[in-house]
Structures are given as structure tokens and as C-alpha cells.
Amino acid sequence: MTKKVVLNENVNRLVDEYIRRTGINFDDLTNKALKCYIVNKLSSKDVKNTLKRKDPDTYPIDDILKNGFGNWINEQ
């Protein structure tokens, strides 16, 4: 999933310096920072339930892939 992140000037300078020192790429830094922030704001129960819950948009394809494609794929 692609999201646009707009950094203010101070955060941008801090990010640039951190990336320069550590060599981490921006996407990895963003994911780690957001996860850390959100996990600290939600209860552990909310975090567990959210990570455990399936995304409704991916559920049908997950079922198809897990259960095979059925006989139709082998029919000619």
C-alpha cells in the first residue's frame, strides 16, 4: 500500500540526519517509527486483535489460495 507522507521542516531535517547516520531507507524508517508510535498508543489487546484480524478485501483470495483452485483448473 502506498501512502504519501508530508514532513514538516524540522522532522525532515531530523529524518535526513538519521538516514545519513544509519543508512536506513525512508520506507523502513517510516514503518518502524509508525509502528512504534501506534503500538505505544493502543492497548496490547487492540494491537493483537488488529494484527490478527483479516483484511476483508483479501479474505476471498486467501481462501482460494489456501484451499486450492478446485477441479476446474485441471479440466481441459
C-alpha distance (Angstrom), angle and dihedral (degrees) to the residues before:
residue distance angle dihedral
M1 . . .
T2 3.77 . .
K3 3.79 121.1 .
K4 3.78 130.4 175.8
V5 3.80 116.3 -124.1
V6 3.80 119.9 -163.5
L7 3.80 112.8 -162.9
N8 3.77 123.5 -160.0
E9 3.80 117.1 -125.9
N10 3.82 97.1 -96.7
V11 3.80 94.7 46.5
N12 3.80 90.2 46.1
R13 3.82 91.4 54.8
L14 3.81 90.9 47.9
V15 3.80 91.4 48.6
D16 3.80 92.0 48.7
E17 3.81 91.3 50.7
Y18 3.81 93.2 46.3
I19 3.81 92.0 48.9
R20 3.81 90.3 47.6
R21 3.82 91.7 52.4
T22 3.80 99.3 40.6
G23 3.79 104.5 28.9
I24 3.82 91.1 -135.6
N25 3.79 114.1 147.3
F26 3.79 120.8 -116.2
D27 3.81 95.5 -112.4
D28 3.82 92.9 53.4
L29 3.79 91.6 45.7
T30 3.80 91.7 49.3
N31 3.81 93.0 48.9
K32 3.81 93.5 47.7
A33 3.80 94.0 45.0
L34 3.80 94.7 47.4
K35 3.80 92.6 45.9
C36 3.81 91.4 49.8
Y37 3.80 92.1 48.1
I38 3.80 95.7 45.7
V39 3.82 95.5 43.7
N40 3.80 88.9 53.3
K41 3.82 91.7 50.4
L42 3.83 98.2 46.7
S43 3.78 126.8 63.3
S44 3.80 116.4 -104.0
K45 3.82 88.1 -113.4
D46 3.82 91.2 55.1
V47 3.81 91.3 48.3
K48 3.82 92.5 50.0
N49 3.80 93.7 46.4
T50 3.79 93.4 46.2
L51 3.80 94.4 49.5
K52 3.80 91.4 44.3
R53 3.82 95.3 49.5
K54 3.79 117.0 94.3
D55 3.76 120.1 -125.4
P56 3.83 105.1 -112.7
D57 3.81 91.4 -138.5
T58 3.81 92.6 59.7
Y59 3.81 98.8 39.4
P60 3.84 98.9 90.4
I61 3.80 94.4 48.4
D62 3.81 90.4 46.3
D63 3.81 89.3 55.1
I64 3.79 92.6 48.0
L65 3.79 92.6 49.8
K66 3.81 94.2 44.4
N67 3.80 95.4 46.2
G68 3.78 97.6 40.5
F69 3.74 128.0 -114.6
G70 3.79 95.5 -79.7
N71 3.78 127.4 -125.6
W72 3.79 95.5 -53.6
I73 3.79 92.4 78.4
N74 3.80 91.5 59.3
E75 3.81 95.2 44.0
Q76 3.76 117.6 99.5
